[in-house]
């Protein structure tokens, strides 16, 4: 709840900041327009004044000198420190439309302009001509005057957007972590409750029937206690091992190993644990397939993969095929099962610590979600890679690639 409130406040703050920035940009644009209009008006008046002064020295002209006007205007604009891009037009009141334009722009640009001034009346003219100023390219002309404001707006807006994205991702991560933590606590409670209940029941039976138990019954109840205690101990060690790995990391004892032997041992171990399952090894790598690996850890990787392939399988006869082959400079081990499969959206998550597929895959199977995260960590430490392909109802293909020694 606190995360949602914090996220809402951040969103409101970001929207408010962007809105304020937009308001500042609008105000800057408005003030700039006012300043620009005042400077252009002053430049126009100065141009006409200087032009009138020069005409007084050159009596007898019957037409206006556009070259002189252009020179005087550019000089006046320069004194006002205005950028280039201002054009002007001369309008003969006796004619319709623009008589002369200093640039190739539409007549509408000048018709909408309020920057107008009357030129001196020449001999033969009944009415004075008008000189009209207007930015030739309105958008680029204004942007040239607002570079700093636009840059600041874009910079602040980018920072706000990036901040929002980062905060949103952190919120999603925190939410996912909260869900994972809740699921982990639930699984932890279930996994501990079941063996503890079995141990308590067996112990109470032994206490109540202490003088009436025969050796066979006594052995059966003590075996339950031992098995459930071992089961509980394995869970405790799994959690402690995950914590230790995170704090201290893993130290590998690397040596040249024949993967075929390790796969054989892992298959034999799983065949004893799951006698109903079929483990089929297809070796295309030859009698010797060497990798540089830590024997204990890489064996646990194979055991974890095979164990998951059987546990998450609803077939009467779980079947796991193991294909071993050489691929350039690495050894490929492909584990294919006929289990329940995994939806594509969960492919990445199952390799994260404590992650449990919300539906389907964990039905009837409890655990902490540590097995495949351990597999991913060990394979990465061996400079290997891990690939998964799966489809619900059709099983899973997990490929482990380990580099071969040079």
TORMIVEX-520142 format. One record per residue (C-alpha): chain; x, y, z; residue in one letter. Coordinates in steps of 0.1 Angstrom, whole numbers. Last residue first. Example, Ala and Ser with C-alpha at 12.3 -4.5 7.8 and 13.67 -1.06 7.14 Angstrom:
2
site c A | X 137 | Y -11 | Z 71 | r S
site c A | X 123 | Y -45 | Z 78 | r A
***
This chain:
406
site c A | X 414 | Y -264 | Z -251 | r X
site c A | X 389 | Y -276 | Z -225 | r X
site c A | X 353 | Y -279 | Z -237 | r X
site c A | X 329 | Y -251 | Z -229 | r X
site c A | X 296 | Y -261 | Z -214 | r X
site c A | X 262 | Y -257 | Z -230 | r X
site c A | X 231 | Y -268 | Z -211 | r X
site c A | X 199 | Y -272 | Z -231 | r X
site c A | X 165 | Y -275 | Z -214 | r X
site c A | X 136 | Y -289 | Z -235 | r X
site c A | X 102 | Y -289 | Z -218 | r X
site c A | X 70 | Y -309 | Z -221 | r X
site c A | X 40 | Y -310 | Z -245 | r X
site c A | X 11 | Y -299 | Z -222 | r X
site c A | X 23 | Y -263 | Z -219 | r X
site c A | X 51 | Y -256 | Z -244 | r X
site c A | X 88 | Y -254 | Z -236 | r X
site c A | X 121 | Y -242 | Z -250 | r X
site c A | X 149 | Y -234 | Z -226 | r X
site c A | X 185 | Y -223 | Z -231 | r X
site c A | X 214 | Y -222 | Z -206 | r X
site c A | X 250 | Y -210 | Z -212 | r X
site c A | X 285 | Y -219 | Z -200 | r X
site c A | X 313 | Y -199 | Z -185 | r X
site c A | X 314 | Y -224 | Z -157 | r X
site c A | X 302 | Y -197 | Z -133 | r X
site c A | X 272 | Y -192 | Z -156 | r X
site c A | X 263 | Y -229 | Z -155 | r X
site c A | X 265 | Y -228 | Z -117 | r X
site c A | X 243 | Y -197 | Z -114 | r X
site c A | X 217 | Y -210 | Z -138 | r X
site c A | X 215 | Y -244 | Z -121 | r X
site c A | X 212 | Y -227 | Z -87 | r X
site c A | X 183 | Y -205 | Z -100 | r X
site c A | X 168 | Y -237 | Z -114 | r X
site c A | X 167 | Y -254 | Z -80 | r X
site c A | X 158 | Y -226 | Z -57 | r X
site c A | X 121 | Y -222 | Z -62 | r X
site c A | X 112 | Y -230 | Z -26 | r X
site c A | X 94 | Y -262 | Z -30 | r X
site c A | X 60 | Y -278 | Z -32 | r X
site c A | X 46 | Y -300 | Z -60 | r X
site c A | X 9 | Y -308 | Z -62 | r X
site c A | X 3 | Y -280 | Z -87 | r X
site c A | X 35 | Y -261 | Z -90 | r X
site c A | X 35 | Y -261 | Z -128 | r X
site c A | X -1 | Y -253 | Z -134 | r X
site c A | X -5 | Y -218 | Z -120 | r X
site c A | X 17 | Y -192 | Z -104 | r X
site c A | X 51 | Y -205 | Z -116 | r X
site c A | X 73 | Y -202 | Z -86 | r X
site c A | X 103 | Y -179 | Z -83 | r X
site c A | X 124 | Y -182 | Z -51 | r X
site c A | X 156 | Y -173 | Z -69 | r X
site c A | X 152 | Y -165 | Z -106 | r X
site c A | X 156 | Y -192 | Z -133 | r X
site c A | X 119 | Y -198 | Z -134 | r X
site c A | X 113 | Y -162 | Z -142 | r X
site c A | X 128 | Y -162 | Z -177 | r X
site c A | X 107 | Y -190 | Z -191 | r X
site c A | X 75 | Y -178 | Z -173 | r X
site c A | X 60 | Y -158 | Z -201 | r X
site c A | X 66 | Y -187 | Z -225 | r X
site c A | X 42 | Y -210 | Z -207 | r X
site c A | X 59 | Y -240 | Z -191 | r X
site c A | X 55 | Y -277 | Z -198 | r X
site c A | X 34 | Y -304 | Z -182 | r X
site c A | X 61 | Y -331 | Z -186 | r X
site c A | X 72 | Y -351 | Z -216 | r X
site c A | X 109 | Y -344 | Z -209 | r X
site c A | X 139 | Y -332 | Z -230 | r X
site c A | X 173 | Y -326 | Z -215 | r X
site c A | X 199 | Y -314 | Z -241 | r X
site c A | X 236 | Y -314 | Z -232 | r X
site c A | X 257 | Y -295 | Z -256 | r X
site c A | X 295 | Y -295 | Z -254 | r X
site c A | X 314 | Y -264 | Z -265 | r X
site c A | X 341 | Y -254 | Z -290 | r X
site c A | X 322 | Y -263 | Z -322 | r X
site c A | X 291 | Y -282 | Z -311 | r X
site c A | X 297 | Y -316 | Z -296 | r X
site c A | X 268 | Y -338 | Z -287 | r X
site c A | X 250 | Y -353 | Z -256 | r X
site c A | X 212 | Y -359 | Z -258 | r X
site c A | X 193 | Y -367 | Z -227 | r X
site c A | X 158 | Y -380 | Z -230 | r X
site c A | X 135 | Y -379 | Z -200 | r X
site c A | X 103 | Y -400 | Z -199 | r X
site c A | X 78 | Y -399 | Z -171 | r X
site c A | X 57 | Y -430 | Z -172 | r X
site c A | X 21 | Y -424 | Z -160 | r X
site c A | X 24 | Y -389 | Z -173 | r X
site c A | X 17 | Y -360 | Z -149 | r X
site c A | X 52 | Y -345 | Z -149 | r X
site c A | X 66 | Y -317 | Z -129 | r X
site c A | X 84 | Y -339 | Z -104 | r X
site c A | X 101 | Y -360 | Z -131 | r X
site c A | X 117 | Y -332 | Z -152 | r X
site c A | X 124 | Y -312 | Z -120 | r X
site c A | X 145 | Y -341 | Z -106 | r X
site c A | X 163 | Y -344 | Z -139 | r X
site c A | X 173 | Y -308 | Z -140 | r X
site c A | X 183 | Y -307 | Z -103 | r X
site c A | X 204 | Y -339 | Z -106 | r X
site c A | X 222 | Y -325 | Z -137 | r X
site c A | X 231 | Y -293 | Z -118 | r X
site c A | X 240 | Y -312 | Z -87 | r X
site c A | X 266 | Y -331 | Z -109 | r X
site c A | X 279 | Y -298 | Z -121 | r X
site c A | X 284 | Y -286 | Z -85 | r X
site c A | X 301 | Y -317 | Z -72 | r X
site c A | X 324 | Y -322 | Z -102 | r X
site c A | X 335 | Y -286 | Z -106 | r X
site c A | X 341 | Y -282 | Z -143 | r X
site c A | X 365 | Y -283 | Z -172 | r X
site c A | X 347 | Y -304 | Z -198 | r X
site c A | X 356 | Y -336 | Z -215 | r X
site c A | X 334 | Y -358 | Z -237 | r X
site c A | X 350 | Y -393 | Z -239 | r X
site c A | X 333 | Y -423 | Z -256 | r X
site c A | X 319 | Y -402 | Z -285 | r X
site c A | X 299 | Y -370 | Z -285 | r X
site c A | X 267 | Y -384 | Z -301 | r X
site c A | X 254 | Y -400 | Z -268 | r X
site c A | X 217 | Y -406 | Z -265 | r X
site c A | X 208 | Y -412 | Z -229 | r X
site c A | X 173 | Y -424 | Z -220 | r X
site c A | X 159 | Y -420 | Z -185 | r X
site c A | X 126 | Y -437 | Z -179 | r X
site c A | X 106 | Y -429 | Z -148 | r X
site c A | X 87 | Y -454 | Z -126 | r X
site c A | X 118 | Y -462 | Z -104 | r X
site c A | X 120 | Y -425 | Z -93 | r X
site c A | X 146 | Y -423 | Z -65 | r X
site c A | X 166 | Y -452 | Z -78 | r X
site c A | X 164 | Y -440 | Z -114 | r X
site c A | X 174 | Y -405 | Z -102 | r X
site c A | X 207 | Y -418 | Z -88 | r X
site c A | X 214 | Y -439 | Z -119 | r X
site c A | X 208 | Y -410 | Z -142 | r X
site c A | X 230 | Y -387 | Z -121 | r X
site c A | X 258 | Y -413 | Z -122 | r X
site c A | X 255 | Y -417 | Z -159 | r X
site c A | X 254 | Y -380 | Z -166 | r X
site c A | X 286 | Y -376 | Z -145 | r X
site c A | X 303 | Y -404 | Z -164 | r X
site c A | X 294 | Y -390 | Z -198 | r X
site c A | X 306 | Y -356 | Z -187 | r X
site c A | X 341 | Y -368 | Z -186 | r X
site c A | X 359 | Y -343 | Z -162 | r X
site c A | X 389 | Y -320 | Z -165 | r X
site c A | X 392 | Y -301 | Z -133 | r X
site c A | X 378 | Y -270 | Z -117 | r X
site c A | X 373 | Y -266 | Z -79 | r X
site c A | X 347 | Y -239 | Z -78 | r X
site c A | X 342 | Y -213 | Z -51 | r X
site c A | X 307 | Y -200 | Z -48 | r X
site c A | X 296 | Y -166 | Z -36 | r X
site c A | X 299 | Y -153 | Z -1 | r X
site c A | X 266 | Y -135 | Z 7 | r X
site c A | X 243 | Y -149 | Z -20 | r X
site c A | X 258 | Y -183 | Z -19 | r X
site c A | X 254 | Y -184 | Z 19 | r X
site c A | X 217 | Y -174 | Z 17 | r X
site c A | X 210 | Y -201 | Z -9 | r X
site c A | X 229 | Y -227 | Z 12 | r X
site c A | X 209 | Y -217 | Z 42 | r X
site c A | X 176 | Y -222 | Z 24 | r X
site c A | X 187 | Y -255 | Z 9 | r X
site c A | X 201 | Y -267 | Z 42 | r X
site c A | X 168 | Y -260 | Z 59 | r X
site c A | X 149 | Y -279 | Z 32 | r X
site c A | X 173 | Y -308 | Z 34 | r X
site c A | X 170 | Y -310 | Z 72 | r X
site c A | X 132 | Y -312 | Z 70 | r X
site c A | X 134 | Y -341 | Z 46 | r X
site c A | X 160 | Y -358 | Z 68 | r X
site c A | X 137 | Y -353 | Z 99 | r X
site c A | X 109 | Y -367 | Z 78 | r X
site c A | X 129 | Y -398 | Z 69 | r X
site c A | X 142 | Y -403 | Z 105 | r X
site c A | X 108 | Y -399 | Z 121 | r X
site c A | X 91 | Y -422 | Z 95 | r X
site c A | X 118 | Y -448 | Z 100 | r X
site c A | X 112 | Y -447 | Z 138 | r X
site c A | X 75 | Y -454 | Z 131 | r X
site c A | X 83 | Y -484 | Z 108 | r X
site c A | X 110 | Y -498 | Z 130 | r X
site c A | X 87 | Y -498 | Z 160 | r X
site c A | X 60 | Y -515 | Z 140 | r X
site c A | X 84 | Y -542 | Z 130 | r X
site c A | X 99 | Y -546 | Z 164 | r X
site c A | X 65 | Y -551 | Z 181 | r X
site c A | X 49 | Y -522 | Z 199 | r X
site c A | X 27 | Y -528 | Z 230 | r X
site c A | X 48 | Y -513 | Z 258 | r X
site c A | X 54 | Y -479 | Z 241 | r X
site c A | X 21 | Y -477 | Z 224 | r X
site c A | X 12 | Y -442 | Z 236 | r X
site c A | X 47 | Y -428 | Z 234 | r X
site c A | X 55 | Y -445 | Z 200 | r X
site c A | X 22 | Y -432 | Z 186 | r X
site c A | X 30 | Y -397 | Z 199 | r X
site c A | X 64 | Y -397 | Z 183 | r X
site c A | X 50 | Y -409 | Z 149 | r X
site c A | X 23 | Y -382 | Z 150 | r X
site c A | X 48 | Y -355 | Z 160 | r X
site c A | X 73 | Y -365 | Z 133 | r X
site c A | X 45 | Y -366 | Z 106 | r X
site c A | X 33 | Y -331 | Z 117 | r X
site c A | X 68 | Y -317 | Z 116 | r X
site c A | X 73 | Y -332 | Z 81 | r X
site c A | X 42 | Y -315 | Z 68 | r X
site c A | X 45 | Y -281 | Z 86 | r X
site c A | X 81 | Y -274 | Z 74 | r X
site c A | X 72 | Y -277 | Z 37 | r X
site c A | X 39 | Y -258 | Z 42 | r X
site c A | X 54 | Y -230 | Z 62 | r X
site c A | X 83 | Y -226 | Z 37 | r X
site c A | X 59 | Y -227 | Z 7 | r X
site c A | X 38 | Y -199 | Z 22 | r X
site c A | X 69 | Y -179 | Z 32 | r X
site c A | X 83 | Y -183 | Z -3 | r X
site c A | X 50 | Y -173 | Z -19 | r X
site c A | X 48 | Y -141 | Z 2 | r X
site c A | X 84 | Y -133 | Z -5 | r X
site c A | X 79 | Y -138 | Z -42 | r X
site c A | X 49 | Y -115 | Z -42 | r X
site c A | X 68 | Y -89 | Z -23 | r X
site c A | X 97 | Y -93 | Z -47 | r X
site c A | X 74 | Y -88 | Z -77 | r X
site c A | X 59 | Y -57 | Z -61 | r X
site c A | X 94 | Y -43 | Z -53 | r X
site c A | X 105 | Y -51 | Z -89 | r X
site c A | X 74 | Y -34 | Z -103 | r X
site c A | X 80 | Y -3 | Z -81 | r X
site c A | X 116 | Y -2 | Z -91 | r X
site c A | X 106 | Y -3 | Z -128 | r X
site c A | X 81 | Y 25 | Z -122 | r X
site c A | X 107 | Y 46 | Z -104 | r X
site c A | X 132 | Y 41 | Z -132 | r X
site c A | X 105 | Y 50 | Z -158 | r X
site c A | X 94 | Y 81 | Z -138 | r X
site c A | X 130 | Y 92 | Z -134 | r X
site c A | X 136 | Y 88 | Z -171 | r X
site c A | X 105 | Y 108 | Z -179 | r X
site c A | X 114 | Y 136 | Z -154 | r X
site c A | X 150 | Y 137 | Z -167 | r X
site c A | X 138 | Y 139 | Z -203 | r X
site c A | X 113 | Y 167 | Z -194 | r X
site c A | X 141 | Y 186 | Z -176 | r X
site c A | X 164 | Y 184 | Z -206 | r X
site c A | X 137 | Y 191 | Z -232 | r X
site c A | X 125 | Y 222 | Z -213 | r X
site c A | X 161 | Y 234 | Z -208 | r X
site c A | X 169 | Y 230 | Z -245 | r X
site c A | X 136 | Y 248 | Z -255 | r X
site c A | X 144 | Y 277 | Z -232 | r X
site c A | X 180 | Y 280 | Z -243 | r X
site c A | X 171 | Y 278 | Z -280 | r X
site c A | X 143 | Y 303 | Z -277 | r X
site c A | X 155 | Y 330 | Z -301 | r X
site c A | X 165 | Y 306 | Z -328 | r X
site c A | X 132 | Y 288 | Z -322 | r X
site c A | X 114 | Y 320 | Z -330 | r X
site c A | X 130 | Y 324 | Z -364 | r X
site c A | X 127 | Y 287 | Z -372 | r X
site c A | X 90 | Y 288 | Z -366 | r X
site c A | X 83 | Y 321 | Z -384 | r X
site c A | X 103 | Y 315 | Z -416 | r X
site c A | X 104 | Y 349 | Z -433 | r X
site c A | X 97 | Y 369 | Z -401 | r X
site c A | X 76 | Y 399 | Z -411 | r X
site c A | X 82 | Y 435 | Z -418 | r X
site c A | X 59 | Y 458 | Z -439 | r X
site c A | X 69 | Y 490 | Z -457 | r X
site c A | X 39 | Y 511 | Z -469 | r X
site c A | X 38 | Y 534 | Z -498 | r X
site c A | X 26 | Y 570 | Z -495 | r X
site c A | X -5 | Y 582 | Z -513 | r X
site c A | X -7 | Y 605 | Z -544 | r X
site c A | X 27 | Y 597 | Z -557 | r X
site c A | X 41 | Y 618 | Z -585 | r X
site c A | X 70 | Y 631 | Z -565 | r X
site c A | X 78 | Y 607 | Z -536 | r X
site c A | X 60 | Y 604 | Z -503 | r X
site c A | X 83 | Y 592 | Z -476 | r X
site c A | X 77 | Y 556 | Z -466 | r X
site c A | X 48 | Y 547 | Z -442 | r X
site c A | X 53 | Y 520 | Z -416 | r X
site c A | X 39 | Y 486 | Z -408 | r X
site c A | X 47 | Y 459 | Z -383 | r X
site c A | X 12 | Y 445 | Z -378 | r X
site c A | X 18 | Y 415 | Z -399 | r X
site c A | X -11 | Y 394 | Z -411 | r X
site c A | X -11 | Y 407 | Z -447 | r X
site c A | X 27 | Y 403 | Z -448 | r X
site c A | X 27 | Y 365 | Z -442 | r X
site c A | X -5 | Y 362 | Z -464 | r X
site c A | X 15 | Y 374 | Z -494 | r X
site c A | X 35 | Y 341 | Z -494 | r X
site c A | X 72 | Y 342 | Z -491 | r X
site c A | X 100 | Y 344 | Z -516 | r X
site c A | X 121 | Y 371 | Z -500 | r X
site c A | X 126 | Y 409 | Z -503 | r X
site c A | X 91 | Y 414 | Z -515 | r X
site c A | X 78 | Y 441 | Z -539 | r X
site c A | X 44 | Y 453 | Z -549 | r X
site c A | X 24 | Y 432 | Z -525 | r X
site c A | X -13 | Y 430 | Z -531 | r X
site c A | X -37 | Y 453 | Z -550 | r X
site c A | X -22 | Y 485 | Z -566 | r X
site c A | X -27 | Y 522 | Z -558 | r X
site c A | X -17 | Y 516 | Z -522 | r X
site c A | X 17 | Y 504 | Z -533 | r X
site c A | X 29 | Y 479 | Z -507 | r X
site c A | X 67 | Y 473 | Z -502 | r X
site c A | X 76 | Y 441 | Z -485 | r X
site c A | X 101 | Y 431 | Z -458 | r X
site c A | X 119 | Y 400 | Z -447 | r X
site c A | X 134 | Y 391 | Z -413 | r X
site c A | X 154 | Y 358 | Z -412 | r X
site c A | X 187 | Y 371 | Z -398 | r X
site c A | X 189 | Y 372 | Z -361 | r X
site c A | X 182 | Y 403 | Z -340 | r X
site c A | X 210 | Y 421 | Z -321 | r X
site c A | X 190 | Y 454 | Z -322 | r X
site c A | X 219 | Y 472 | Z -339 | r X
site c A | X 220 | Y 443 | Z -364 | r X
site c A | X 184 | Y 448 | Z -372 | r X
site c A | X 190 | Y 484 | Z -380 | r X
site c A | X 219 | Y 476 | Z -403 | r X
site c A | X 199 | Y 449 | Z -421 | r X
site c A | X 170 | Y 474 | Z -425 | r X
site c A | X 193 | Y 502 | Z -439 | r X
site c A | X 208 | Y 478 | Z -465 | r X
site c A | X 174 | Y 465 | Z -476 | r X
site c A | X 160 | Y 500 | Z -479 | r X
site c A | X 190 | Y 511 | Z -500 | r X
site c A | X 186 | Y 481 | Z -523 | r X
site c A | X 149 | Y 487 | Z -525 | r X
site c A | X 153 | Y 523 | Z -538 | r X
site c A | X 118 | Y 538 | Z -540 | r X
site c A | X 107 | Y 553 | Z -573 | r X
site c A | X 104 | Y 589 | Z -584 | r X
site c A | X 137 | Y 602 | Z -571 | r X
site c A | X 143 | Y 640 | Z -578 | r X
site c A | X 161 | Y 650 | Z -546 | r X
site c A | X 189 | Y 629 | Z -532 | r X
site c A | X 199 | Y 644 | Z -499 | r X
site c A | X 163 | Y 644 | Z -487 | r X
site c A | X 162 | Y 608 | Z -497 | r X
site c A | X 190 | Y 599 | Z -473 | r X
site c A | X 171 | Y 614 | Z -443 | r X
site c A | X 139 | Y 597 | Z -453 | r X
site c A | X 157 | Y 563 | Z -455 | r X
site c A | X 173 | Y 569 | Z -421 | r X
site c A | X 139 | Y 575 | Z -406 | r X
site c A | X 123 | Y 546 | Z -424 | r X
site c A | X 150 | Y 522 | Z -412 | r X
site c A | X 148 | Y 535 | Z -376 | r X
site c A | X 111 | Y 531 | Z -376 | r X
site c A | X 114 | Y 495 | Z -389 | r X
site c A | X 141 | Y 487 | Z -364 | r X
site c A | X 120 | Y 500 | Z -335 | r X
site c A | X 91 | Y 480 | Z -347 | r X
site c A | X 113 | Y 449 | Z -350 | r X
site c A | X 126 | Y 455 | Z -315 | r X
site c A | X 91 | Y 458 | Z -300 | r X
site c A | X 78 | Y 428 | Z -318 | r X
site c A | X 107 | Y 407 | Z -306 | r X
site c A | X 102 | Y 417 | Z -270 | r X
site c A | X 65 | Y 409 | Z -271 | r X
site c A | X 71 | Y 376 | Z -289 | r X
site c A | X 99 | Y 368 | Z -264 | r X
site c A | X 75 | Y 375 | Z -235 | r X
site c A | X 49 | Y 351 | Z -250 | r X
site c A | X 75 | Y 324 | Z -257 | r X
site c A | X 90 | Y 326 | Z -223 | r X
site c A | X 55 | Y 324 | Z -208 | r X
site c A | X 47 | Y 293 | Z -229 | r X
site c A | X 80 | Y 277 | Z -219 | r X
site c A | X 73 | Y 284 | Z -182 | r X
site c A | X 38 | Y 269 | Z -186 | r X
site c A | X 53 | Y 238 | Z -202 | r X
site c A | X 78 | Y 234 | Z -174 | r X
site c A | X 50 | Y 238 | Z -149 | r X
site c A | X 31 | Y 210 | Z -166 | r X
site c A | X 61 | Y 188 | Z -167 | r X
site c A | X 67 | Y 194 | Z -130 | r X
site c A | X 30 | Y 187 | Z -122 | r X
site c A | X 30 | Y 155 | Z -142 | r X
site c A | X 61 | Y 143 | Z -125 | r X
site c A | X 48 | Y 153 | Z -91 | r X
site c A | X 15 | Y 135 | Z -97 | r X
site c A | X 34 | Y 104 | Z -108 | r X
site c A | X 57 | Y 105 | Z -78 | r X
site c A | X 27 | Y 109 | Z -54 | r X
site c A | X 10 | Y 79 | Z -71 | r X
site c A | X 42 | Y 58 | Z -68 | r X
site c A | X 45 | Y 67 | Z -31 | r X
site c A | X 9 | Y 58 | Z -25 | r X
site c A | X 12 | Y 25 | Z -43 | r X
site c A | X 45 | Y 16 | Z -25 | r X
site c A | X 28 | Y 24 | Z 8 | r X
site c A | X 0 | Y 0 | Z 0 | r X
***
